[in-house]
Amino acid sequence: MAKVTLQSIADRVGVSRMTVSNAFSRPDQLSADLRARILAAADELGYVGPDPAARALARGRTGSVGLLINGSLSEAFEDAVSAAFLASVSDELAGRGMALTVMPSSSDPAFVPARDVAVDGVLVYICDPTAPDLGWLERRNLPMVVVDHNLREGTASVNVDDRGGARLAAQHVLDLGHRRIGIVTLETDPEPLNYPARERMLGWRDAFDPAGVEPVVVRTPYQPPTAAYDAARELLAGPDRPTAVVCFSDAFAFATIRAAESLGLQVPADVSVVGFDDSRLAASSRPPLTTVRQNVAAKGRAAVSTIAAVMGGGQPEQVMLPTELVVRESTAPPAG
């Protein structure tokens, strides 16, 4: 069977090949009736649409934006905040007529998405700045925006006010009267290279240091899922346990609440817990979680808007989104 082409459809409808092409790529150039006739003929002939590779070659662009992430996509979807960010980016790109290509960080030299996958630009989402993936992206000279991350001077970025939000959380537990305070934060190596971990620690210290409070800090990785629970349980099991714990994320806060309950402690009667993110489960947890809210959907939209501007030749922009404290039922004054 002969391959169906644009010319095949043009011959069937009795129009030029360019008119058929416009029906697929520039529909505003045709009347609705003519476009409907062309699409009907294409469907009848079994036309599968313009060849993506040929179209990309002709346009000089792929129509796709890459998203470099740590680990696998399944791990990203396990985290409520990462999943919400991915969804927001994908929706915003679709509204602009672009696709999202997920590029997991890779140590396999045979296939490195940052090196091998064709994209028009890339969003770097909380990735290790020492990872070789970033080196490949820079060598390709791709338009780039980093998210939750500071790569280097002159690179466009989208961040939230992690430091200001952490300061609000710390001041909240101080205002409630707590002075024995713990911190459950992300274990990174080295910490200064992880933007959220560094900024949130600075924010907590902004409030605790002037108050003369020296918090007990425990660091835990995201994986395995039990790591944060084990770290929080050890923090709360001692005789001089904290009466309040501020956490790097809502996920760490939920783990801390479970650890407290396993030790027979009540939240917030025996220990107050504060998270960070205001993920979709924060308001419905038991008790509802006091946390720092970041607008993840707005961050996704800002990331797409910024990469579109950079791809269009605009100057790299540094976007900082606000955070706010949301007080719920997981915090209270210390007992006694």
Residue, then its C-alpha position, 0 to 999 in steps of 0.5 A: m500500500a502506497k504511503v499517504t502524503l499531504q499530496s495524496i490528501a490534496d489530490r482527493v480534496g482538490v486543493s494545493r499541498m500547502t493548503v493541506s499543510n495549513a490544515f494541520s499546522r496553521p488552521d487559522q489560515l483556513s475556513a472551518d468548512l475547508r479544514a473539516r473536509i481536509l481532515a475528513a479526507a485525511d482520516e479516510l485515507g489513513y493519514v497519520g499526520p506530519d512526520p515529527a522528525a521532518r517537522a522538527l528539522a524544518r522548524g529547527r525545534t522539537g516543540s518539547v521542553g526537557l525536565l531534568i530530575n533526580g532519580s526515577l519518575s516513579e520516585a518523583f510521583e511518590d512525592a506529592v510536591s514533585a508530582a504537583f510540580l510535574a503536573s503544573v509544568s505539563d499543563e502549562l506547556a500544553g497550553r503553549g503548544m509544547a510537550l514535556t520530556v522527562m529526563p531522569s539523571s543517569s549514570d549509564p554512559a550508554f544513554v544519558p538523556a541530558r546528552d542524547v535527548a532532543v529538546d528546545g530547552v530544559l528545566v533543572y529541578i532540584c538536581d545535584p549541581t555537581a552531577p555530570d548531567l548539568g555539564w552535558l546540558e551546558r555543553r549543548n548550550l541549551p536554554m536553561v532554567v533551574v528550579d529550587h536550585n541555584l546553579r551559577e550567576g547568569t542562569a535563570s531560576v525559579n525559587v520560593d522564599d525557603r529562608g523566609g518561610a523557615r524563619l516564620a516556622a521557627q518564630h511560630v514555635l518560639d512565640l508559643g513558648h517552646r525552647r527545647i526544639g528539634i529540627v528534622t532536615l534533609e541529609t545532603d552532601p555537601e549541604p551548601l549545594n542543596y538550595p532548599a536545605r541550605e536556605r531553610m536551615l538559615g531561616w530556622r537559625d535566623a529565629f533561633d539564634p537571637a533567641g538563644v535556642e540551640p536546636v537538636v538537628v537530625r539529618t535524614p535522606y528521603q530514601p528509604p521511606t522509613a529513614a525520616y521516621d527512624a530519625a524522628r523516633e530517635l530524636l523523640a525517644g531521649p529523656d530531654r526530648p524536644t517539645a517542638v520539631v520543625c521539619f524540612s518538608d510535610a513528608f518529614a513532618f508526617a513521619t515525625i508525627r507517626a514516630a511521636e505516636s509510636l512512643g505514646l506521645q500526643v501531637p500537639a499536647d506533648v510535642s508540636v510539629v511543623g512541616f514545609d510545603d503545605s502539600r495536599l495531605a497537610a490539611s487532612s492529616r490527623p492532626p491537621l498540619t501546621t506548615v509553610r505554604q509554597n504555591v507549587a502550581a504557581k512555581g510550575r507556571a513560573a518555570v514554564s513562563t521563564i523557560a519560554a522567555v529564555m528560549g525566545g532570547g530574553q535575559p535570564e530572570q531570577v524569580m522568587l515566589p513568596t511563602e506563608l505560614v499556615v497554622r493548624e492543629s499540630t502546634a500548641p504551647p508546651a505542656g506546663 
